[in-house]
Amino acid sequence: MSDTPKSEPASVRPRLTIGTRGSPLALWQAHAVQAALSAALKVPAEAIAISVIRTSGDQIQDRALSEAGGKGLFTKEIEEALLDGRVDLAVHSAKDVATFLPEGLHLAGYLPRADVRDALILKEGAGLDDLPAGARIGTASLRREAQLRRLRPDLKVELLRGNVHTRLAKVKDGEFDATLLALAGLTRLGLAEAASALLDPADFLPAVGQGAVAIECRIDDPDTNAAIAAIACRDTGIALDAERAFLSALDGSCRTPIAGLATVEGREVRLRGLVLVPDGSDAAEIEARAPIVDAARLGTECGATLRASAPARLLGL
């Protein structure tokens, strides 16, 4: 028997690097993509490195995104890292991705979509009807604020920024009577039990992309595109093609409350879209369906129809 000591295994050289924000939810999403790629490419998880990048959106906590520059603030620095080659792919909450991407980048795929519903978290009570007149609801979403005001104009809606744990703590401590969060995020963090009630999309339509994890990369990087294609969910991609085309046709931004949800039903995709004024006093809705191959066209046509028929004030014009 040889007395030569065994050498330590060599460290695995990263094959791909994921760029992500550093919040607990963002890291969950990055690790989910890492695990999926590891399995699909048959490489150790360590071969898919994760690089945490602090974004402008993470640093701004005292203003609504609509005032600070839009939801692209959550992706700007990560996209810069993509463009200069520091990372190979970026993982985002799909609802945080700007309507229009920097030249040379695209959304190459999505993980399977989770539950799209919004969750209502209450200090006391079991539903929206249990909140007394004048109750303080915290949210940073114009869409949620407008839909809340549409259903309960007597509530007092105020700005509440921060990650999931921060917002839950502010309700628990009594700073707010309630808040709204995506059920998908709560579930991914093991916090689904914090939800007092789940809001039916029939009455409370989610944000475009809600519940989906988006994977962005350089268009001219065939190897990374092929790796993402191996883990991409077909139906989620079809639905998001319709929803994002709807948003694009409306020139949607954080300054206009817009909601949209597409679902794949057999060989068809069905899209519901909604535009509101910020105080919820007026809204325009549309619903249509098309073959799945025409998902993007469906979104574009629905958005164009609302843009042509809705009062200018609904579109912030």
Secondary structure, DSSP 8 states (H G I E B T S, - for coil): --------------SEEEEE--SHHHHHHHHHHHHHHHHHHT--GGGEEEEE---HHHH--SS-HHHHT-GGGGTHHHHHHHHTTS-SEEEEEGGGS-SS--TTEEEEEE-------EEEEESSSSSGGGS-TT-EEEES-HHHHHHHHHH-TTSEEEE--S-HHHHHHHHHTTS-SEEEEEHHHHHHTT-GGG-SEEE-TTTS---TTTT-EEEEEETT-HHHHHHHHTT--HHHHHHHHHHHHHHHHTT--TTS-EEEEEEEETTEEEEEEEEE-TTSS-EEEEEEEEEGGGHHHHHHHHHHHHHHHS-GGGGT-
